[in-house]
């Protein structure tokens, strides 16, 4: 017989991948001893429908192939050590980065999609294997949960295409939304309060990290959801939740990042953990939360994140106009340099911003002979060349401006425009940015 196994504390993607793999290979999906709260709630209603088999009901000698889904790290498969050791053939489907603890497989499909279920549903669709509306709903639930409803940066076009196909096959969004709705247990609610009260901030190379600490007697299922919620509350680039479970005598570190240049999987692999760029975890024994936090901070300072910064994108030198320049001349300057606006300088300092829109307004009122200071924007938002480009994006959105003068030591050294940021967002990956000319 063939069996499907997945990782300890299985999530919705793991469950969906298990059922899809069982369907694809005519196998039996084994039920995990420990699953996370959303899976537990889903199975409370559906466990008989999907035919999960208890591992105790299977004789190891009968197993001819083990199919491993949504994991290949042996540390997360300890409850299946005997099965893996005795099976003659192992097949792996996974979407996580490699680690030194990965099991050896006879066949594997490892691809960086947003959810492992995507890989398996693609195979089901390619082989024209029928998918019922209930199965389509579970598969959609798995993909949505692992991609943040297709919003996480790890989401690929393939995930979206599979979701569209599942909706065509009758996936029920009302059911999906019911089980994705965030509902906290009493333990999670207490953990959230403690985390919020302990929140501290650390800036490393202008990248903003949040740290939260908590201590509970027993292990809290769904602690990662609590840490994610704290990140969503604040405006930080990334967060580390360091939670002590006293009865188990261990500290769990949960890392979440909303920016591409903070690789949580790589950071927490240094502590024996792992995961994705945006989400990872590690379990540490014989250390206090305070010691763990200091070790994380030391690692960040030793190997700091390197985001694309304003200096990588800004235009320099900058075309400027004096505060007493007539608006008629300003129109010529903007046209000559093919730019839509320019900083206004008084006594070598920025005192305003003038745009084509300001010039057109002066032209309509026949005021082109007035100095630019009469029609410019006086309140100017500026930014340092050292800041990540995400900070420039946030400033432009917050203040609804089309350009930001870049200032260092009180002097203007460049300018970054809305056009530059749009190019960065849609044409290039942040880590591959090159300086762009003003458009």
C-alpha positions as CSV (number, residue, x, y, z in Angstrom):
1,X,0.0,0.0,0.0
2,X,1.0,3.7,-0.4
3,X,0.6,6.2,2.4
4,X,0.8,10.0,2.6
5,X,2.4,11.8,5.5
6,X,3.0,15.4,6.4
7,X,4.6,17.5,9.1
8,X,3.9,17.7,12.8
9,X,1.3,20.3,13.8
10,X,-0.2,20.1,10.3
11,X,-1.8,23.2,8.8
12,X,-4.5,23.6,6.2
13,X,-2.0,23.4,3.3
14,X,-0.6,20.2,4.7
15,X,-4.0,18.7,5.0
16,X,-5.1,19.8,1.5
17,X,-1.8,18.4,0.1
18,X,-2.3,15.1,1.9
19,X,-5.7,14.6,0.5
20,X,-4.6,15.7,-3.0
21,X,-1.6,13.3,-3.0
22,X,-3.8,10.4,-1.8
23,X,-6.2,11.1,-4.6
24,X,-3.4,11.4,-7.2
25,X,-1.5,8.2,-6.2
26,X,-4.3,6.0,-4.9
27,X,-2.9,6.2,-1.4
28,X,-4.1,6.5,2.1
29,X,-3.5,9.8,4.0
30,X,-2.4,9.2,7.5
31,X,-3.9,11.4,10.3
32,X,-1.3,13.4,12.3
33,X,-1.2,13.2,16.1
34,X,-1.0,17.0,16.3
35,X,-2.7,19.5,14.0
36,X,-3.1,23.2,14.3
37,X,-6.5,24.7,15.5
38,X,-7.9,25.6,12.0
39,X,-7.3,22.0,10.9
40,X,-8.8,20.6,14.1
41,X,-11.9,22.6,13.5
42,X,-12.1,21.6,9.8
43,X,-11.7,17.9,10.6
44,X,-14.3,18.1,13.4
45,X,-16.8,18.4,10.6
46,X,-15.0,16.6,7.7
47,X,-12.8,13.8,9.2
48,X,-15.1,11.0,7.9
49,X,-15.5,12.5,4.5
50,X,-11.8,12.5,3.6
51,X,-11.0,9.1,4.9
52,X,-7.9,9.8,7.0
53,X,-6.3,6.7,8.4
54,X,-4.6,6.4,11.8
55,X,-1.0,5.4,11.6
56,X,-1.6,2.7,14.3
57,X,-4.0,0.9,11.9
58,X,-1.2,0.4,9.3
59,X,1.5,-2.3,9.4
60,X,4.8,-0.9,8.4
61,X,5.6,-4.1,6.4
62,X,2.6,-3.4,4.2
63,X,3.9,0.0,3.1
64,X,5.5,0.0,-0.4
65,X,5.8,3.7,-0.8
66,X,5.6,6.8,1.4
67,X,4.5,10.1,-0.1
68,X,5.7,13.1,1.9
69,X,3.9,16.4,1.4
70,X,4.6,20.0,2.5
71,X,7.8,19.1,4.3
72,X,11.1,17.3,3.8
73,X,12.8,18.4,7.0
74,X,13.3,15.2,9.1
75,X,12.9,17.1,12.3
76,X,9.3,17.7,11.5
77,X,8.6,14.1,10.7
78,X,9.7,12.4,13.9
79,X,6.4,10.7,14.5
80,X,6.9,8.8,11.2
81,X,10.6,7.9,11.7
82,X,9.9,4.1,11.8
83,X,7.7,4.3,8.6
84,X,10.4,6.3,6.7
85,X,13.1,3.9,7.9
86,X,11.3,0.8,6.7
87,X,9.7,2.0,3.4
88,X,11.4,0.9,0.1
89,X,10.4,4.0,-1.8
90,X,9.9,7.7,-0.8
91,X,8.3,10.5,-2.9
92,X,8.3,14.1,-1.8
93,X,6.2,17.2,-2.8
94,X,7.3,20.4,-1.1
95,X,7.6,24.1,-1.6
96,X,10.0,25.0,1.3
97,X,13.7,26.0,0.9
98,X,16.2,23.2,1.3
99,X,17.9,22.5,4.6
100,X,20.7,20.2,5.9
101,X,18.1,18.1,7.6
102,X,16.1,17.1,4.5
103,X,15.3,13.5,4.0
104,X,16.6,11.6,0.9
105,X,13.9,10.7,-1.6
106,X,13.7,8.5,-4.6
107,X,11.6,11.1,-6.4
108,X,10.7,14.6,-5.6
109,X,9.0,17.7,-6.9
110,X,10.3,20.8,-5.1
111,X,9.1,24.2,-6.5
112,X,8.8,27.6,-4.9
113,X,5.1,28.2,-5.2
114,X,2.9,29.8,-2.5
115,X,1.4,26.5,-1.3
116,X,2.3,22.8,-1.7
117,X,-1.4,22.1,-2.6
118,X,-0.8,24.0,-5.8
119,X,1.7,21.5,-7.0
120,X,-0.6,18.5,-6.4
121,X,-3.8,20.1,-7.7
122,X,-1.9,21.0,-10.9
123,X,-1.1,17.3,-11.3
124,X,-4.7,16.3,-10.7
125,X,-5.9,18.8,-13.3
126,X,-3.2,17.7,-15.9
127,X,-4.3,14.1,-15.5
128,X,-8.0,15.0,-15.7
129,X,-8.7,13.3,-12.3
130,X,-12.2,14.4,-11.1
131,X,-12.3,16.8,-8.2
132,X,-15.5,17.1,-6.2
133,X,-16.8,20.5,-4.9
134,X,-15.9,19.4,-1.3
135,X,-12.4,18.4,-2.4
136,X,-12.0,21.7,-4.4
137,X,-13.1,23.6,-1.3
138,X,-10.4,21.9,0.9
139,X,-7.7,22.5,-1.8
140,X,-8.7,26.2,-2.1
141,X,-8.7,26.5,1.7
142,X,-5.1,25.1,1.8
143,X,-3.8,27.5,-0.9
144,X,-5.6,30.5,0.6
145,X,-4.3,29.8,4.1
146,X,-0.6,29.5,3.0
147,X,-0.7,32.5,0.7
148,X,-2.7,34.9,2.9
149,X,-5.6,34.7,0.4
150,X,-3.1,35.2,-2.4
151,X,-1.6,38.3,-0.8
152,X,1.8,37.0,0.5
153,X,4.9,37.8,-1.5
154,X,5.5,34.1,-1.9
155,X,2.3,33.8,-4.0
156,X,2.9,32.8,-7.7
157,X,0.8,33.1,-10.8
158,X,0.4,29.3,-10.6
159,X,-1.3,29.5,-7.2
160,X,-3.8,32.0,-8.7
161,X,-4.5,29.8,-11.7
162,X,-5.1,26.8,-9.6
163,X,-7.5,28.8,-7.4
164,X,-9.5,29.9,-10.4
165,X,-9.7,26.3,-11.6
166,X,-10.9,25.2,-8.2
167,X,-13.6,27.9,-8.1
168,X,-14.8,26.6,-11.5
169,X,-15.0,23.1,-10.0
170,X,-17.4,24.3,-7.3
171,X,-15.1,25.3,-4.4
172,X,-17.4,27.0,-1.8
173,X,-16.0,30.4,-0.7
174,X,-18.5,30.5,2.2
175,X,-17.0,27.4,3.7
176,X,-13.4,28.7,3.0
177,X,-14.2,32.0,4.7
178,X,-15.7,30.2,7.7
179,X,-12.5,28.3,8.4
180,X,-10.1,31.1,7.6
181,X,-11.9,33.5,9.9
182,X,-9.5,34.3,12.8
183,X,-11.0,33.2,16.1
184,X,-8.7,33.2,19.1
185,X,-8.9,30.8,22.0
186,X,-8.6,32.0,25.5
187,X,-4.9,31.0,25.5
188,X,-4.2,32.9,22.3
189,X,-6.1,36.0,23.5
190,X,-3.9,36.1,26.7
191,X,-0.8,35.6,24.6
192,X,-1.8,38.5,22.3
193,X,-2.2,40.8,25.3
194,X,1.2,39.8,26.7
195,X,2.9,40.2,23.4
196,X,1.4,43.6,22.8
197,X,2.5,44.7,26.3
198,X,6.1,43.5,25.7
199,X,6.6,45.0,22.2
200,X,9.9,46.6,21.6
201,X,11.5,48.0,18.5
202,X,15.0,47.7,17.0
203,X,16.3,49.5,13.9
204,X,19.1,47.7,12.0
205,X,20.4,49.6,9.0
206,X,17.1,51.6,8.9
207,X,15.1,48.3,8.8
208,X,12.5,48.3,11.6
209,X,12.1,45.1,13.6
210,X,9.6,44.4,16.3
211,X,10.3,42.0,19.2
212,X,7.6,40.5,21.5
213,X,8.1,38.2,24.4
214,X,5.7,36.0,26.4
215,X,5.8,33.2,28.9
216,X,3.1,30.6,29.4
217,X,2.9,27.4,31.4
218,X,1.8,25.2,28.5
219,X,2.3,25.2,24.8
220,X,-0.2,27.5,22.9
221,X,-1.5,26.2,19.6
222,X,-1.7,28.9,17.0
223,X,0.9,31.2,18.6
224,X,2.1,32.0,15.1
225,X,-1.3,33.6,14.3
226,X,-0.9,35.8,17.4
227,X,2.6,37.0,16.2
228,X,1.2,37.7,12.7
229,X,-1.5,39.8,14.2
230,X,0.9,41.9,16.2
231,X,2.9,42.5,12.9
232,X,-0.4,43.6,11.2
233,X,-1.2,46.0,14.0
234,X,2.1,47.8,13.6
235,X,4.1,49.3,10.7
236,X,7.3,47.2,11.2
237,X,9.1,45.5,8.5
238,X,9.5,42.2,10.4
239,X,8.8,40.7,13.8
240,X,10.2,38.1,16.1
241,X,7.9,36.5,18.7
242,X,9.9,34.8,21.4
243,X,7.6,32.7,23.6
244,X,8.6,30.5,26.5
245,X,6.6,27.4,27.3
246,X,7.7,26.6,30.8
247,X,6.3,23.1,31.1
248,X,8.1,22.0,28.0
249,X,11.2,23.9,29.0
250,X,11.7,25.5,25.6
251,X,11.5,28.7,23.8
252,X,9.7,29.0,20.4
253,X,10.8,31.8,18.1
254,X,8.3,32.8,15.4
255,X,9.5,35.1,12.7
256,X,7.3,37.0,10.2
257,X,8.5,39.4,7.5
258,X,6.6,41.7,5.2
259,X,9.6,42.7,3.1
260,X,11.7,40.7,0.7
261,X,15.0,41.7,2.1
262,X,14.4,40.1,5.6
263,X,14.7,36.4,5.0
264,X,13.2,34.8,8.1
265,X,14.0,31.3,6.9
266,X,17.7,32.0,6.6
267,X,17.8,33.9,9.9
268,X,16.1,31.2,12.0
269,X,18.0,28.4,10.3
270,X,20.9,29.8,12.4
271,X,19.0,28.8,15.5
272,X,18.1,25.3,14.2
273,X,14.8,26.3,12.6
274,X,13.7,27.1,9.1
275,X,10.9,28.1,6.9
276,X,10.1,30.5,4.2
277,X,11.5,34.0,3.5
278,X,8.4,35.6,5.0
279,X,7.6,33.0,7.7
280,X,9.8,30.8,9.8
281,X,10.2,29.3,13.3
282,X,12.7,27.7,15.6
283,X,12.6,25.9,18.9
284,X,15.4,26.5,21.4
285,X,16.1,24.7,24.6
286,X,18.0,25.7,27.8
287,X,17.9,29.5,27.1
288,X,15.7,32.3,28.4
289,X,13.6,34.5,26.1
290,X,15.8,37.4,27.0
291,X,19.0,35.6,25.9
292,X,17.4,34.5,22.7
293,X,16.3,38.0,21.9
294,X,19.8,39.3,22.4
295,X,21.3,36.6,20.2
296,X,18.9,37.4,17.4
297,X,19.8,41.1,17.7
298,X,23.5,40.2,17.6
299,X,23.0,38.1,14.5
300,X,21.0,40.9,12.7
301,X,23.9,43.4,13.5
302,X,26.5,40.9,12.3
303,X,24.6,40.2,9.0
304,X,22.2,43.1,8.6
305,X,19.5,43.1,5.9
306,X,20.3,44.9,2.7
307,X,17.2,46.5,1.2
308,X,17.3,48.5,-2.0
309,X,17.6,52.0,-0.7
310,X,16.6,55.5,-1.8
311,X,20.2,56.2,-3.0
312,X,19.9,53.2,-5.4
313,X,16.8,54.7,-7.1
314,X,17.1,58.5,-6.8
315,X,18.0,60.8,-9.6
316,X,21.0,63.0,-9.3
317,X,22.0,65.8,-9.8
318,X,18.7,67.5,-9.2
319,X,17.2,70.3,-11.3
320,X,16.2,73.0,-8.9
321,X,14.8,76.5,-9.2
322,X,15.3,79.6,-7.0
323,X,12.4,80.9,-4.9
324,X,12.3,84.1,-6.8
325,X,12.3,82.6,-10.3
326,X,9.2,83.8,-12.4
327,X,6.7,81.0,-13.0
328,X,7.0,81.6,-16.7
329,X,10.7,80.7,-16.6
330,X,9.9,77.7,-14.4
331,X,7.6,76.4,-17.1
332,X,10.6,76.5,-19.5
333,X,12.9,74.7,-17.1
334,X,10.4,71.9,-16.6
335,X,9.9,71.5,-20.3
336,X,13.6,71.7,-21.2
337,X,14.5,68.9,-18.7
338,X,11.3,66.9,-19.4
339,X,10.4,66.7,-15.7
340,X,7.0,67.2,-13.9
341,X,8.3,69.2,-11.0
342,X,11.3,70.5,-9.1
343,X,12.5,71.5,-5.6
344,X,12.5,75.3,-4.9
345,X,15.7,76.6,-3.1
346,X,16.2,79.6,-0.8
347,X,19.5,80.2,0.8
348,X,20.7,76.8,-0.4
349,X,17.9,75.1,1.5
350,X,14.7,73.5,0.2
351,X,11.7,75.8,0.8
352,X,9.1,74.2,-1.4
353,X,8.2,72.1,-4.4
354,X,6.7,73.3,-7.7
355,X,5.0,71.1,-10.2
356,X,3.5,71.5,-13.7
357,X,0.1,71.6,-12.1
358,X,1.2,74.7,-10.2
359,X,2.5,76.3,-13.3
360,X,-0.8,75.6,-15.2
361,X,-2.8,77.1,-12.4
362,X,-0.7,80.3,-12.6
363,X,-1.1,80.3,-16.4
364,X,-4.9,80.1,-16.1
365,X,-5.0,83.1,-13.7
366,X,-2.4,85.0,-15.9
367,X,0.2,85.0,-13.1
368,X,3.2,83.6,-14.9
369,X,5.1,86.8,-14.0
370,X,4.9,86.0,-10.2
371,X,7.8,84.3,-8.4
372,X,7.5,80.5,-8.0
373,X,7.2,81.0,-4.2
374,X,3.6,82.3,-4.8
375,X,2.3,79.0,-6.2
376,X,4.6,76.3,-4.8
377,X,3.8,73.7,-2.2
378,X,5.5,75.0,1.0
379,X,5.3,71.9,3.1
380,X,8.0,69.6,1.8
381,X,8.5,65.9,2.8
382,X,12.1,64.8,2.4
383,X,13.9,61.5,2.9
384,X,17.4,60.3,3.6
385,X,19.3,58.4,0.9
386,X,19.9,55.6,3.4
387,X,16.2,54.8,3.9
388,X,14.7,51.7,2.2
389,X,12.6,52.5,-0.8
390,X,9.6,51.1,1.0
391,X,9.8,54.1,3.3
392,X,9.7,56.5,0.3
393,X,6.6,54.6,-0.9
394,X,4.9,55.0,2.4
395,X,5.7,58.7,2.6
396,X,4.3,59.4,-0.9
397,X,1.1,57.5,-0.1
398,X,0.7,59.2,3.3
399,X,1.3,62.7,2.0
400,X,-0.1,62.2,-1.5
401,X,3.0,63.7,-3.2
402,X,4.6,62.8,-6.5
403,X,8.3,63.4,-5.6
404,X,10.5,63.4,-2.5
405,X,13.7,65.5,-2.4
406,X,16.6,63.3,-1.0
407,X,18.5,65.2,1.7
408,X,21.8,64.4,3.4
409,X,23.4,66.7,6.0
410,X,20.9,69.4,5.2
411,X,21.7,69.4,1.4
412,X,19.7,68.1,-1.4
413,X,21.5,65.2,-3.1
414,X,18.8,63.7,-5.3
415,X,15.1,63.3,-5.9
416,X,12.9,60.2,-6.1
417,X,9.6,60.3,-7.9
418,X,6.4,58.5,-8.2
419,X,7.5,57.2,-11.6
420,X,10.6,55.7,-10.1
421,X,8.7,53.8,-7.4
422,X,6.1,52.5,-9.9
423,X,9.0,51.2,-12.0
424,X,10.5,49.6,-8.9
425,X,7.2,48.0,-7.9
426,X,6.2,46.6,-11.3
427,X,9.2,46.3,-13.5
428,X,12.1,45.1,-11.2
429,X,12.5,43.1,-8.0
430,X,13.7,45.4,-5.1
431,X,17.0,43.5,-4.7
432,X,17.8,43.9,-8.4
433,X,17.1,47.6,-8.7
434,X,19.4,49.9,-10.8
435,X,19.2,53.7,-10.7
436,X,16.5,55.0,-13.1
437,X,16.5,58.2,-15.1
438,X,13.7,60.7,-14.4
439,X,10.8,60.2,-16.8
